[in-house]
Protein backbone atom coordinates (compact mmCIF):
# COMPACT_ATOMS: atom_id res chain seq x y z
CA UNK A 1 0.00 0.00 0.00
CA UNK A 2 1.30 3.44 -0.86
CA UNK A 3 0.04 7.02 -0.77
CA UNK A 4 1.18 9.27 -3.61
CA UNK A 5 1.09 13.04 -3.79
CA UNK A 6 1.33 14.95 -7.07
CA UNK A 7 1.91 18.72 -7.23
CA UNK A 8 1.77 21.26 -10.07
CA UNK A 9 3.50 20.01 -13.24
CA UNK A 10 4.02 16.52 -11.82
CA UNK A 11 2.78 13.54 -13.78
CA UNK A 12 3.31 9.80 -14.11
CA UNK A 13 4.17 8.81 -17.68
CA UNK A 14 2.48 5.81 -19.39
CA UNK A 15 3.33 2.54 -17.64
CA UNK A 16 2.14 -0.87 -16.49
CA UNK A 17 1.98 -1.87 -12.84
CA UNK A 18 3.19 -5.30 -13.94
CA UNK A 19 6.88 -5.60 -13.04
CA UNK A 20 9.07 -7.41 -15.56
CA UNK A 21 11.07 -10.32 -14.12
CA UNK A 22 9.33 -10.37 -10.72
CA UNK A 23 8.12 -13.76 -9.42
CA UNK A 24 5.56 -12.36 -6.97
CA UNK A 25 3.75 -10.32 -9.61
CA UNK A 26 1.33 -7.44 -8.99
CA UNK A 27 -1.78 -9.11 -10.39
CA UNK A 28 -4.26 -6.34 -9.54
CA UNK A 29 -4.08 -2.62 -8.83
CA UNK A 30 -6.57 -0.87 -6.57
CA UNK A 31 -6.52 2.97 -6.54
CA UNK A 32 -8.54 5.19 -4.21
CA UNK A 33 -8.67 8.92 -4.92
CA UNK A 34 -8.27 10.90 -1.69
CA UNK A 35 -9.31 14.31 -3.04
CA UNK A 36 -11.24 15.87 -5.87
CA UNK A 37 -9.76 17.71 -8.83
CA UNK A 38 -11.73 19.66 -11.42
CA UNK A 39 -11.18 19.13 -15.15
CA UNK A 40 -9.05 22.28 -15.40
CA UNK A 41 -6.75 20.96 -12.63
CA UNK A 42 -5.61 17.94 -14.66
CA UNK A 43 -4.45 14.88 -12.73
CA UNK A 44 -6.76 12.42 -14.46
CA UNK A 45 -5.83 8.76 -14.65
CA UNK A 46 -5.70 7.91 -18.34
CA UNK A 47 -6.01 4.41 -19.74
CA UNK A 48 -4.14 4.79 -23.01
CA UNK A 49 -5.55 1.80 -24.90
CA UNK A 50 -9.14 2.86 -24.26
CA UNK A 51 -8.45 6.62 -24.49
CA UNK A 52 -10.40 6.87 -21.24
CA UNK A 53 -9.84 9.45 -18.49
CA UNK A 54 -10.89 9.15 -14.85
CA UNK A 55 -11.32 12.43 -12.99
CA UNK A 56 -10.16 12.24 -9.36
CA UNK A 57 -13.09 12.41 -6.93
CA UNK A 58 -12.81 11.86 -3.19
CA UNK A 59 -13.52 8.24 -2.32
CA UNK A 60 -13.73 7.02 -5.92
CA UNK A 61 -11.97 3.66 -6.31
CA UNK A 62 -10.86 1.75 -9.37
CA UNK A 63 -9.46 -1.76 -9.69
CA UNK A 64 -7.89 -3.47 -12.70
CA UNK A 65 -6.03 -6.70 -13.50
CA UNK A 66 -2.39 -6.30 -14.45
CA UNK A 67 -2.06 -9.88 -15.71
CA UNK A 68 -4.00 -12.50 -17.59
CA UNK A 69 -4.82 -15.94 -16.13
CA UNK A 70 -1.25 -17.14 -16.87
CA UNK A 71 0.30 -14.10 -15.15
CA UNK A 72 1.42 -12.44 -18.39
CA UNK A 73 1.21 -8.66 -18.69
CA UNK A 74 -2.27 -7.39 -19.57
CA UNK A 75 -1.36 -4.87 -22.28
CA UNK A 76 -4.76 -3.18 -21.95
CA UNK A 77 -3.78 -1.77 -18.54
CA UNK A 78 -1.22 0.79 -19.70
CA UNK A 79 -2.11 3.96 -17.82
CA UNK A 80 -0.69 7.29 -16.75
CA UNK A 81 -1.25 10.11 -14.31
CA UNK A 82 -1.99 13.29 -16.24
CA UNK A 83 0.08 16.37 -15.38
CA UNK A 84 -1.31 18.59 -12.60
CA UNK A 85 -2.08 21.93 -14.29
CA UNK A 86 -2.96 24.15 -11.32
CA UNK A 87 -1.72 24.72 -7.77
CA UNK A 88 -3.99 21.94 -6.46
CA UNK A 89 -2.47 18.67 -5.30
CA UNK A 90 -3.58 15.13 -6.11
CA UNK A 91 -3.54 12.37 -3.49
CA UNK A 92 -4.15 8.70 -4.21
CA UNK A 93 -3.85 5.49 -2.22
CA UNK A 94 -2.59 2.57 -4.28
CA UNK A 95 -2.78 -1.08 -3.21
CA UNK A 96 -1.12 -3.77 -5.30
CA UNK A 97 -2.51 -7.26 -4.89
CA UNK A 98 0.23 -9.80 -5.51
CA UNK A 99 0.24 -13.37 -6.77
CA UNK A 100 1.55 -14.70 -3.43
CA UNK A 101 1.46 -13.46 0.16
CA UNK A 102 4.35 -11.17 1.05
CA UNK A 103 4.94 -12.70 4.50
C-alpha positions in Angstrom: 0.0 0.0 0.0 1.3 3.4 -0.9 0.0 7.0 -0.8 1.2 9.3 -3.6 1.1 13.0 -3.8 1.3 15.0 -7.1 1.9 18.7 -7.2 1.8 21.3 -10.1 3.5 20.0 -13.2 4.0 16.5 -11.8 2.8 13.5 -13.8 3.3 9.8 -14.1 4.2 8.8 -17.7 2.5 5.8 -19.4 3.3 2.5 -17.6 2.1 -0.9 -16.5 2.0 -1.9 -12.8 3.2 -5.3 -13.9 6.9 -5.6 -13.0 9.1 -7.4 -15.6 11.1 -10.3 -14.1 9.3 -10.4 -10.7 8.1 -13.8 -9.4 5.6 -12.4 -7.0 3.8 -10.3 -9.6 1.3 -7.4 -9.0 -1.8 -9.1 -10.4 -4.3 -6.3 -9.5 -4.1 -2.6 -8.8 -6.6 -0.9 -6.6 -6.5 3.0 -6.5 -8.5 5.2 -4.2 -8.7 8.9 -4.9 -8.3 10.9 -1.7 -9.3 14.3 -3.0 -11.2 15.9 -5.9 -9.8 17.7 -8.8 -11.7 19.7 -11.4 -11.2 19.1 -15.2 -9.0 22.3 -15.4 -6.7 21.0 -12.6 -5.6 17.9 -14.7 -4.4 14.9 -12.7 -6.8 12.4 -14.5 -5.8 8.8 -14.6 -5.7 7.9 -18.3 -6.0 4.4 -19.7 -4.1 4.8 -23.0 -5.5 1.8 -24.9 -9.1 2.9 -24.3 -8.4 6.6 -24.5 -10.4 6.9 -21.2 -9.8 9.5 -18.5 -10.9 9.2 -14.9 -11.3 12.4 -13.0 -10.2 12.2 -9.4 -13.1 12.4 -6.9 -12.8 11.9 -3.2 -13.5 8.2 -2.3 -13.7 7.0 -5.9 -12.0 3.7 -6.3 -10.9 1.7 -9.4 -9.5 -1.8 -9.7 -7.9 -3.5 -12.7 -6.0 -6.7 -13.5 -2.4 -6.3 -14.5 -2.1 -9.9 -15.7 -4.0 -12.5 -17.6 -4.8 -15.9 -16.1 -1.2 -17.1 -16.9 0.3 -14.1 -15.1 1.4 -12.4 -18.4 1.2 -8.7 -18.7 -2.3 -7.4 -19.6 -1.4 -4.9 -22.3 -4.8 -3.2 -22.0 -3.8 -1.8 -18.5 -1.2 0.8 -19.7 -2.1 4.0 -17.8 -0.7 7.3 -16.7 -1.3 10.1 -14.3 -2.0 13.3 -16.2 0.1 16.4 -15.4 -1.3 18.6 -12.6 -2.1 21.9 -14.3 -3.0 24.2 -11.3 -1.7 24.7 -7.8 -4.0 21.9 -6.5 -2.5 18.7 -5.3 -3.6 15.1 -6.1 -3.5 12.4 -3.5 -4.1 8.7 -4.2 -3.8 5.5 -2.2 -2.6 2.6 -4.3 -2.8 -1.1 -3.2 -1.1 -3.8 -5.3 -2.5 -7.3 -4.9 0.2 -9.8 -5.5 0.2 -13.4 -6.8 1.5 -14.7 -3.4 1.5 -13.5 0.2 4.3 -11.2 1.0 4.9 -12.7 4.5 
